[in-house]
């Protein structure tokens, strides 16, 4: 079964981040694969993942505005050096975790669920062609955490526009 990033809508992540910011402990952070169920203290592997997810929620927290963000989240790539650095960091992350084909498929999927526009996908694919893929991890699927981190990158870039 493949992981569906569509299940991790930015509004849901915002809600979880707000709950996180309201004094919830790491054990109370919901598992994004099942938003109706909390994490179990006895599962060390899940708790290690929740610590990483908690960090992702904290990353998203500064991007939470009063107004609900509408899709597509990222309509254009910002044209600054800082934004270009974030783009390359994101694309290198995708390459390292899923290889060139996986990264390209992830970008295509993010466009299909309106995280990014077609123009942004085209621009990112062009950048992807210019990155050395010698350290890639082909044939690996992206995990839930990988997709959540991609959403953090999308949120960062959206705030830079």
N, C-alpha and C positions, 0 to 999 in steps of 0.2 A: 504494500500500500504506500502510495506517495503522500507526502505532506502537502497540504493545500494552504498556501499563504492567505487565500481568500478568507479563511477562518479567523484571521488575525487582523480585523478591521482596526483602523487607527482609533476610532471611537472606543472600541473595547479596550485597547491598550491604554488609552487616556484614562478610562474609568479605573483600570487596575492601577495605573500610576498614581492617580489621585488617592485611591484607597491606601496605597503604599506610603504616600506622603502624610497620611492621617494616623500614623503611629502603628501600623500593622507590623508584626514581626516577620522575619524571613519565613517562618513556618506557616504563616497565614497567607502568603502570596499564592494566588491560585495558579494551578498548572495550566498553561495556555492550550494544551491539547484537550482539556476538559474544564471549561470555565465554571462549571457548577460544583467542582470538587476541589477542596484544598489539598495541600501537600501533607504527607504522612511523615512524622518525625523519625520513624524507624527506618526509612529508606535513605541510606547515606548517599547513594548515587543520585537520587532525585533531589536531595537537599543541595548537593554540589551544583546541580543544574539550576536549582532555584536561586542560588547565590549569583550565578551568572545572569539569570533572567532578571533578578532584582537590580543588578547593575544596568541592564538594558532599560528597565522601567525608569531608573533614575536618570538615564540619558534622555529619555523621552520627556520627562517632567518639565524641563525648561521650555519645551516647545508647545506646551499646552496653553492654548489661548482661551479667552472667554467664548469666542465664536467657534462653532464646529467647523473643522476643515472639510472642504468639499473635494470630491474626486474630480479629475486626477489631482493627486497631491503635488506632483512636481510637473509643471507645465513647460518650463524652460530651464535649461542649465544656466546658473549664474555665470557671468563672465569676469570672475576675479581670480587672482592667483590662489587665494585661500580655498575657493570652491573647486578649482582644478585639483588642488592637493587632495581634497576630500573625495573627489571623483576617482582619482588614481588609487587612493587607499581602498575605496570600496571595491573597485574592479579587481585589484590585486587580491583582496580578500576572497572574492568570488572565484577567481582563477585558482587560488591555492586550495580551496575547498571542493571545487567541482570541475576544474579544467575549463578549457576554452568553450567546448560545446555546452557544458553545464551552465557556465556563466551566461552564454548567449541565450540559452533556453530560459534561464531565470529572468533575464531582462525582458524576453518576449512574454513570459508569464506575468511579470509585474505590469507590463503594458496592458495585457488582457484583463487584468483586474483593476485597472485605472490607478495604479500607484504612480505611474509615469505616462507621459503622452508618447505617441509614435515618434514625434520629432526628438524627444529626449532619448528614446530607445535608439534611434538612428545615430545620434551623437555619441551615446555611450558605446554602441557597437563599433563606431569608428575609433574611439579611444582604445577599446579592447584590442583592436588589431595592432595597435602600436606598443602593447605591453609584452615584454618577454615572457613567454609561457613555459620556460624551462623548469620552473619550480612548481608546476601545476600538479593537481591531484585528479587525473582523469578518472571517469567512471564512478565517482562518488556522488551520492545524492546530498543535497543540502538538507540540513536538519531544521527543526522548528526554530532553534536559536539562531541559525544562520539567516533565516528569513526575517526574524525579528530584528537582527542586527542590520539587515538591508533596509528595513523600515526606519531604523534610527538614522541611517545615512540619507534616506529620502527626506526625512524630517529636517535634518541639518541643512541639506541643500535647499529645501523649500524656504527655510528661514533666511537663507543668504540671498534670495532673489528680491 
